């Protein structure tokens, strides 16, 4: 049943924006009244201050969120966010993915890998005027001037090697902020449950509810003896954060106000309807088809080779998650007429704009023209870019690009190839082997090459580099020869290429190096076209966003920037929802749900010691008699649902809330109204996946690991007593 009518009613009533918003911290005072309405008592001015508790305890992993929970640098995040670190330490003789890991002392905590980082945001400064002043009109020059202005500010900001600065665009180039982050380069694995806990339910339960996932892991930040960030060394000491989160062992109940702080990845809520249609009709289905083929291939190869299964576990989990999300988006577009909703709102906006400022209505026409050009470029280049997907070819291309860039002054180099980037560049080359297998890489590349063959948009230089291979057998023979002759599988050889000259690349006999050299000019031409288009869009999109923001303010709608991997705060309340199958999903799940789902086979193969603890009802102080403050939640008062009963009598495992999250919020701390940790964000419900494009409060729910489940696992199952002693545990009575 389509829910267009419900969504439209919510929109017309103004209720659609109930808990909507991924707010920059500085905006919190402007919504202080909304926080108070939700029962969030911590002052909004405190949340706006990145130097105060709790915001200075929230950190980024670069792709997920985490938070400090002890004075000795202990960090908690999701299990799937720490997957690479667990995988990095897993071997045939000790598979921590399958068996879990617990360091009983700091001396037993291994490195999570050379590429793992923690980023602590210390300041966010509006630099819009400095980025956009006196920009030229010519598109490529305009793009390059924006980049040059950004690099100059970054260089000024990075006063030493301990900090990483970036300039990030908000509202599609209307605003720019300079972000300064302290980098922790020594991150270690401390405690991870087995995957049968951390990923309980696997892909079957992914984005589904009810859930019973123990998606948590503890890491630790280390620094040099002088207290400053340093690369891994046995002599390093635990980092002392400026603050760490208090943990409320009583957790939350239905109806309680909560907020989440983290680094959400990307949303598209201000994008035009034409962009949504392109994503729905071509982009998402095309990506999904490729992901599914890769997933099936890796799974099949992993069945026969345990090493492959370990090496590609993180890659596979990431692909499966993307695949499920893509399918959820496509299903969501069918179940809810989001195209129709956005089209209606767009038409209303255009009518308003034509009446208010007729001259600005032309902006939309120009923007649509540029977006059509961008979409055509995406389709034209898709198969050629995928045909270069081999890990070793990608590495060779980066190395040759580095040699080219090193001929320029550092300030003029492309981002990613400046001197400031070299530590991460080197760490990336070192890390390849931990998630790479020649046969898998070869097989996946051949699949992309076959797809390239089967479509008409060929690139002559690429075809020539492959000796004009015209069918699958030709490609197989050619590719076998390339992998047989390359030396890039040797990590020492890869690292040595960082210091080679352009001439040495161009005279190399290594087949991947030669291929990288052959396609370089074509790739640079495509990159130049992308930059020219970005320069054109940098003139039009900010004007569009100015108009959109004026329209939103005129309607008293929330105005916040689309997610862009920068620190945001979102608020809501603990509550269930009416699902697509007409069932009301209660906000909490119980330990008994684990045993009910248990089959003994992956992904419902809970560890024996966990099952024994549940069977014995060894719940201790973590047991909760009721998860309700009131006999009925607010949603039940508006609709019809089952009367909740006060007979929970178990340990809560996962819970739902109406906070506004997306990818990148994984691992984000979930706070109660006093700013105490009560859970970890890890997922969304299937019906809510389309919130990246449109926020619908009736079905938008985030899924969290309950802190009481984490503490129970630590206490009764894995006996992580050493870590429990580090935590600052409070209760509602002791507060």
Long-range contacts (C-beta under 8 A, 24 or more apart in sequence): 2-335, 2-336, 2-337, 3-335, 3-336, 3-696, 3-698, 3-699, 4-336, 4-337, 4-340, 4-341, 6-698, 7-336, 7-337, 7-341, 7-694, 7-696, 7-698, 8-341, 8-344, 10-696, 10-697, 10-698, 11-341, 11-345, 14-556, 15-697, 16-695, 16-696, 16-697, 17-557, 17-558, 17-695, 17-697, 18-658, 18-697, 19-570, 19-571, 19-572, 19-573, 19-658, 19-659, 19-660, 19-697, 19-700, 20-558, 20-660, 20-695, 20-697, 21-558, 21-560, 21-570, 21-571, 21-660, 22-264, 22-267, 22-560, 22-561, 22-562, 22-563, 22-568, 22-569, 22-570, 22-660, 22-661, 22-662, 23-560, 23-568, 23-569, 23-570, 24-124, 24-170, 24-560, 24-561, 24-566, 24-567, 24-568, 24-569, 25-49, 25-50, 25-55, 25-124, 25-567, 25-568, 25-569, 26-124, 27-560, 28-569, 31-558, 31-571, 34-571, 35-257, 35-259, 35-571, 38-257, 38-258, 38-259, 38-571, 38-572, 38-573, 38-673, 39-256, 39-257, 39-573, 39-673, 40-257, 40-258, 40-259, 40-571, 40-673, 41-673, 41-674, 42-671, 42-673, 42-674, 42-675, 46-675, 47-259, 47-261, 47-569, 50-121, 50-122, 50-123, 50-124, 50-567, 51-122, 51-242, 52-243, 53-243, 53-245, 53-675, 54-243, 54-245, 54-261, 54-669, 54-671, 54-675, 55-261, 55-567, 56-120, 56-122, 56-241, 56-242, 56-243, 57-241, 57-242, 57-243, 57-244, 57-245, 57-669, 58-121, 58-261, 58-262, 58-567, 58-668, 58-669, 59-118, 59-119, 59-120, 59-121, 59-184, 60-118, 60-119, 60-121, 60-181, 60-263, 60-565, 60-567, 61-116, 61-117, 61-118, 61-119, 61-667, 62-117, 62-119, 63-664, 64-263, 64-664, 64-666, 64-667, 65-261, 65-262, 65-263, 65-664, 65-665, 65-666, 65-667, 65-668, 65-669, 65-681, 66-118, 66-219, 66-667, 67-244, 67-245, 67-667, 67-668, 67-669, 67-677, 68-221, 68-241, 68-243, 68-244, 68-245, 69-218, 69-244, 69-245, 69-247, 69-677, 69-726, 69-727, 69-728, 70-244, 70-726, 70-727, 70-728, 71-240, 71-241, 71-244, 71-726, 72-106, 72-220, 72-238, 72-240, 72-726, 73-220, 73-221, 73-222, 73-223, 73-238, 73-239, 73-240, 73-241, 74-190, 74-218, 74-219, 74-220, 74-238, 74-244, 74-723, 74-726, 74-727, 75-118, 75-187, 75-218, 75-219, 75-220, 75-221, 76-216, 76-217, 76-218, 76-219, 76-667, 76-669, 76-677, 76-680, 76-710, 77-216, 77-217, 77-219, 77-666, 77-667, 77-680, 78-198, 78-215, 78-216, 78-217, 78-666, 78-667, 78-680, 78-682, 78-705, 79-192, 79-193, 79-195, 79-197, 79-198, 79-199, 79-214, 79-215, 79-216, 79-217, 80-198, 80-199, 80-215, 80-317, 80-321, 80-666, 80-682, 81-217, 81-666, 81-667, 82-112, 82-189, 82-192, 82-217, 82-219, 83-313, 83-314, 83-317, 84-112, 84-113, 84-115, 84-116, 84-314, 84-434, 84-435, 85-112, 85-113, 85-116, 85-187, 85-189, 85-217, 85-219, 86-189, 86-192, 86-217, 87-310, 87-311, 87-313, 87-314, 87-434, 87-435, 88-112, 88-113, 88-431, 88-434, 89-189, 90-310, 90-313, 91-310, 92-306, 92-307, 92-310, 95-310, 96-189, 96-192, 97-194, 97-195, 97-310, 97-313, 98-194, 98-195, 98-196, 99-194, 100-192, 100-193, 100-194, 100-197, 100-607, 100-718, 101-189, 101-191, 101-192, 102-190, 102-191, 102-192, 102-718, 102-720, 103-189, 103-190, 103-191, 104-722, 105-722, 106-220, 106-238, 109-188, 109-189, 109-190, 109-220, 110-188, 110-189, 111-186, 111-187, 111-188, 111-189, 111-232, 112-187, 112-188, 112-189, 112-219, 113-187, 113-431, 113-434, 114-231, 114-232, 114-427, 114-430, 114-431, 115-424, 115-427, 115-428, 115-430, 115-431, 116-187, 116-219, 117-183, 117-184, 117-185, 117-187, 118-183, 118-184, 118-187, 118-219, 118-221, 119-164, 119-181, 119-182, 119-183, 119-184, 120-181, 120-182, 120-184, 120-241, 121-179, 121-180, 121-181, 121-566, 121-567, 122-163, 122-180, 122-181, 122-182, 123-178, 123-179, 123-180, 124-177, 124-178, 124-179, 124-180, 124-566, 124-567, 125-177, 125-178, 125-179, 125-180, 126-175, 126-176, 126-177, 127-153, 127-167, 127-176, 127-177, 127-178, 128-174, 128-175, 128-176, 128-177, 130-176, 131-167, 131-176, 132-176, 135-538, 137-539, 138-535, 139-531, 139-532, 139-533, 139-534, 139-535, 139-536, 139-539, 140-528, 140-531, 140-532, 140-535, 141-535, 142-535, 142-538, 142-539, 143-531, 143-532, 143-534, 143-535, 143-538, 144-531, 144-535, 146-538, 147-415, 148-411, 150-176, 151-411, 151-415, 151-418, 152-411, 153-178, 154-178, 154-420, 155-411, 158-420, 161-229, 162-228, 162-229, 164-420, 168-564, 168-565, 168-566, 169-564, 170-561, 170-564, 170-566, 171-270, 171-542, 171-545, 171-549, 171-561, 171-562, 172-270, 172-537, 172-541, 172-542, 172-544, 172-545, 172-562, 173-537, 173-538, 173-541, 173-542, 173-545, 174-541, 174-542, 174-545, 174-546, 174-549, 175-561, 177-566, 179-566, 182-229, 183-229, 184-221, 184-222, 184-223, 184-229, 184-239, 185-229, 185-230, 185-231, 185-232, 185-423, 186-221, 186-222, 186-223, 186-229, 186-230, 186-231, 186-232, 186-233, 186-236, 187-219, 187-220, 187-221, 187-222, 188-219, 188-220, 188-222, 189-217, 189-219, 190-217, 190-218, 190-219, 190-220, 190-723, 191-217, 191-218, 191-714, 191-718, 191-720, 191-723, 192-217, 192-218, 193-217, 193-713, 193-718, 194-607, 196-602, 196-603, 196-605, 196-606, 196-607, 197-606, 197-607, 197-610, 197-713, 199-317, 199-603, 200-594, 200-597, 200-603, 200-604, 200-606, 201-597, 201-603, 201-604, 202-602, 202-603, 203-320, 203-324, 203-603, 204-603, 204-604, 205-603, 206-320, 206-321, 206-324, 206-683, 207-324, 207-325, 207-328, 207-683, 207-684, 207-685, 207-686, 207-689, 208-685, 208-686, 209-579, 209-585, 209-654, 209-656, 209-685, 209-686, 209-701, 209-703, 210-585, 210-586, 210-589, 210-593, 210-654, 211-589, 211-653, 211-654, 211-683, 211-703, 212-589, 212-593, 212-594, 212-597, 212-653, 212-654, 213-653, 213-654, 213-682, 213-683, 213-705, 214-653, 214-705, 214-709, 214-710, 214-713, 215-680, 215-682, 215-683, 215-705, 216-680, 216-705, 216-710, 216-713, 218-723, 231-423, 244-728, 245-669, 245-676, 245-677, 245-728, 246-675, 246-676, 246-677, 246-728, 246-729, 246-730, 247-676, 247-677, 247-678, 247-707, 247-711, 247-727, 247-728, 247-729, 247-730, 248-672, 248-674, 248-676, 248-677, 248-678, 248-707, 248-729, 248-730, 248-731, 248-732, 248-735, 249-621, 249-622, 249-707, 249-708, 249-711, 249-729, 249-730, 249-731, 250-708, 250-731, 250-732, 251-624, 251-652, 251-678, 251-679, 251-706, 251-707, 251-708, 252-574, 252-655, 252-672, 252-678, 252-679, 253-574, 253-626, 253-627, 253-628, 253-629, 254-574, 254-575, 254-576, 254-587, 254-588, 254-627, 254-628, 254-629, 254-630, 254-633, 254-644, 255-573, 255-574, 255-575, 255-628, 255-629, 255-630, 255-633, 255-634, 256-573, 256-574, 256-629, 256-672, 256-673, 257-571, 257-572, 257-573, 257-672, 257-673, 258-571, 258-572, 258-573, 258-574, 258-657, 258-659, 258-670, 258-671, 258-672, 258-673, 258-678, 258-679, 259-569, 259-570, 259-571, 259-572, 259-659, 259-670, 259-671, 260-569, 260-570, 260-571, 260-659, 260-661, 260-665, 260-668, 260-669, 260-670, 260-671, 260-681, 260-702, 261-567, 261-568, 261-569, 261-668, 261-669, 261-671, 262-567, 262-568, 262-661, 262-664, 262-665, 262-667, 262-668, 262-669, 262-681, 263-565, 263-566, 263-567, 263-568, 263-664, 263-665, 263-668, 264-563, 264-565, 264-568, 264-661, 264-662, 264-663, 264-664, 264-665, 265-563, 265-564, 265-565, 265-662, 265-663, 265-664, 265-665, 266-562, 266-563, 266-564, 266-565, 266-662, 266-663, 266-664, 266-692, 267-562, 267-563, 267-662, 267-691, 267-692, 267-693, 268-562, 268-692, 268-693, 269-562, 269-692, 269-693, 269-694, 269-695, 270-545, 270-548, 270-562, 271-693, 272-346, 272-364, 272-367, 272-368, 272-371, 273-339, 273-342, 273-343, 273-346, 274-368, 274-371, 274-372, 275-371, 276-333, 276-338, 276-339, 276-342, 276-693, 277-339, 278-371, 278-375, 279-329, 280-329, 280-330, 280-333, 280-339, 282-375, 282-379, 283-378, 284-326, 284-329, 284-330, 285-330, 286-382, 287-322, 287-326, 288-323, 288-326, 288-327, 288-330, 290-386, 290-448, 290-451, 291-319, 291-322, 291-323, 291-326, 292-323, 293-447, 294-319, 294-444, 294-447, 295-319, 295-320, 295-323, 297-440, 297-443, 297-444, 297-447, 298-440, 298-444, 301-437, 301-439, 301-440, 301-443, 305-437, 307-437, 308-437, 308-439, 308-440, 311-434, 311-435, 311-436, 311-437, 311-440, 312-435, 312-437, 312-440, 314-435, 315-435, 325-663, 325-689, 328-686, 328-689, 328-690, 329-689, 329-690, 329-692, 329-693, 331-686, 332-687, 332-689, 332-690, 333-690, 335-580, 335-687, 336-690, 336-694, 336-696, 338-690, 338-693, 338-694, 341-694, 342-693, 342-694, 349-547, 349-548, 349-551, 352-551, 352-554, 353-547, 353-551, 356-550, 357-547, 360-543, 360-547, 363-540, 363-543, 363-544, 363-547, 364-544, 366-540, 367-537, 367-540, 367-541, 367-544, 370-533, 370-536, 370-537, 370-540, 373-533, 374-533, 374-537, 377-529, 377-530, 377-533, 380-457, 381-526, 383-448, 383-451, 383-452, 383-455, 383-457, 384-452, 384-457, 384-459, 384-462, 384-526, 386-448, 386-451, 386-452, 387-448, 387-449, 387-451, 387-452, 387-462, 388-462, 388-519, 388-523, 389-444, 389-445, 389-448, 390-441, 390-442, 390-444, 390-445, 390-512, 391-432, 391-436, 391-441, 392-441, 392-483, 392-486, 392-488, 392-489, 392-512, 393-445, 393-512, 393-515, 393-516, 395-429, 395-432, 395-488, 395-494, 395-512, 396-488, 396-510, 396-512, 396-513, 396-515, 396-516, 397-516, 397-519, 397-520, 397-523, 398-425, 399-494, 399-497, 399-498, 399-500, 399-505, 399-513, 399-516, 400-502, 400-505, 400-513, 400-516, 400-517, 400-520, 401-520, 402-498, 403-500, 403-501, 403-502, 403-504, 403-505, 404-502, 404-520, 407-502, 422-498, 425-498, 426-495, 426-498, 429-491, 429-494, 429-495, 429-498, 430-491, 430-495, 432-491, 432-494, 433-491, 438-483, 438-489, 441-483, 442-479, 442-480, 442-483, 445-479, 446-472, 446-475, 446-476, 446-479, 449-475, 449-479, 450-475, 459-519, 459-522, 461-518, 461-519, 461-521, 461-522, 462-518, 462-519, 462-522, 464-518, 465-514, 465-515, 465-518, 465-519, 466-515, 481-511, 482-511, 482-512, 482-515, 485-509, 485-510, 485-511, 486-510, 486-511, 486-512, 486-513, 488-512, 488-513, 563-662, 563-664, 565-664, 570-659, 570-660, 570-661, 571-659, 572-657, 572-658, 572-659, 572-660, 572-702, 573-634, 573-657, 573-658, 574-655, 574-656, 574-657, 575-633, 575-634, 575-635, 575-656, 575-657, 575-658, 575-701, 576-633, 576-635, 576-641, 576-656, 576-701, 577-635, 577-656, 577-685, 577-687, 577-698, 577-699, 577-701, 578-635, 578-639, 578-641, 578-698, 578-699, 579-685, 579-687, 579-699, 580-686, 580-687, 580-699, 584-636, 584-641, 584-642, 585-656, 585-685, 585-701, 586-642, 586-644, 587-627, 587-633, 587-655, 587-656, 587-657, 588-627, 588-648, 588-652, 588-653, 588-654, 588-655, 588-656, 588-706, 589-652, 589-653, 589-654, 589-655, 590-648, 590-650, 590-651, 590-652, 590-653, 591-619, 591-650, 591-651, 591-653, 591-709, 591-712, 592-650, 593-653, 594-653, 607-717, 609-717, 610-713, 610-717, 613-716, 613-717, 618-716, 619-650, 619-651, 619-712, 619-716, 620-712, 620-715, 620-716, 622-651, 622-708, 622-709, 622-711, 622-712, 622-715, 622-716, 623-649, 623-650, 623-651, 624-648, 624-649, 624-650, 624-651, 624-652, 624-708, 625-649, 627-652, 627-655, 651-706, 651-708, 651-709, 651-712, 652-706, 652-708, 652-709, 653-705, 653-706, 653-709, 654-703, 654-704, 654-705, 654-706, 654-709, 655-679, 655-703, 655-704, 655-706, 656-685, 656-701, 656-702, 656-703, 656-704, 657-701, 657-702, 657-704, 658-697, 658-700, 658-701, 658-702, 659-702, 660-691, 660-695, 660-700, 660-702, 661-702, 662-691, 662-692, 665-702, 670-704, 674-735, 676-730, 676-735, 677-707, 678-706, 678-707, 679-704, 679-705, 679-706, 679-707, 680-704, 680-705, 680-707, 680-710
